[in-house]
Amino acid sequence: MYKIVLERKMCTSCGTCEDTCPEFFELVDDGFSHIKGSKIGDVEEIEIKDADCVLDAAETCPVMCIHVYEDGEEIL
């Protein structure tokens, strides 16, 4: 099981995460990234089974505001 954590205050609204992984990320009305299925807030998180495109989104984020955890340990 994976946990995605998004620090929205760090987001620069570049849209890279949405382009890379539209299944989980979208830019919302305030212009910042949002994890689909989570409550909008300063820090968002959600648990998922498969993190393939999420890992790509985290790796390509220019400000590294997307964190990915596997079994409680940060992997990215």
C-alpha positions as CSV (number, residue, x, y, z in Angstrom):
1,M,0.0,0.0,0.0
2,Y,1.2,3.5,-0.9
3,K,0.4,6.9,0.6
4,I,0.6,10.0,-1.5
5,V,1.2,13.3,0.4
6,L,0.9,16.7,-1.4
7,E,2.1,19.9,0.2
8,R,-0.1,22.3,-1.7
9,K,1.6,25.5,-0.2
10,M,4.8,24.5,-2.1
11,C,3.0,24.0,-5.4
12,T,3.9,26.4,-8.3
13,S,0.9,25.5,-10.5
14,C,3.2,24.2,-13.3
15,G,0.8,21.3,-14.1
16,T,3.5,18.7,-14.4
17,C,1.8,16.3,-12.0
18,E,-1.6,16.6,-13.9
19,D,0.2,16.0,-17.2
20,T,2.1,13.0,-15.9
21,C,-0.6,11.4,-13.8
22,P,-4.1,12.8,-14.5
23,E,-5.6,9.7,-12.8
24,F,-4.6,11.2,-9.4
25,F,-3.8,14.9,-9.9
26,E,-5.6,17.9,-11.2
27,L,-5.3,21.7,-10.9
28,V,-8.3,23.1,-9.1
29,D,-10.0,26.6,-9.0
30,D,-7.2,28.1,-6.8
31,G,-4.7,27.1,-9.4
32,F,-2.8,24.6,-7.2
33,S,-2.5,20.8,-7.6
34,H,-5.1,18.6,-5.8
35,I,-5.1,14.8,-5.2
36,K,-8.3,13.5,-6.7
37,G,-10.4,11.8,-4.0
38,S,-8.9,13.7,-1.1
39,K,-10.2,16.7,0.8
40,I,-8.7,20.0,-0.4
41,G,-6.3,21.5,2.2
42,D,-2.8,22.7,2.7
43,V,-1.6,19.1,3.0
44,E,-3.5,16.4,1.2
45,E,-3.0,12.6,1.4
46,I,-4.6,9.5,0.0
47,E,-3.8,5.8,0.1
48,I,-3.5,3.8,-3.1
49,K,-2.6,0.3,-4.2
50,D,-0.5,1.1,-7.3
51,A,1.8,4.1,-7.5
52,D,3.3,3.9,-11.0
53,C,2.3,7.3,-12.5
54,V,2.4,8.9,-9.0
55,L,6.1,8.1,-8.7
56,D,6.6,9.7,-12.1
57,A,4.7,12.8,-11.0
58,A,6.7,13.0,-7.8
59,E,10.0,12.7,-9.7
60,T,9.1,15.4,-12.2
61,C,7.7,17.9,-9.7
62,P,10.1,20.9,-9.9
63,V,9.5,21.8,-6.2
64,M,9.2,18.2,-4.9
65,C,5.9,18.8,-3.1
66,I,4.7,15.3,-3.8
67,H,5.8,12.6,-1.4
68,V,5.3,8.9,-1.8
69,Y,5.4,6.4,1.1
70,E,5.4,2.6,0.9
71,D,4.6,0.8,4.1
72,G,5.1,4.0,6.2
73,E,8.6,4.7,4.7
74,E,9.1,7.6,2.3
75,I,10.4,6.3,-1.0
76,L,10.3,9.6,-2.9
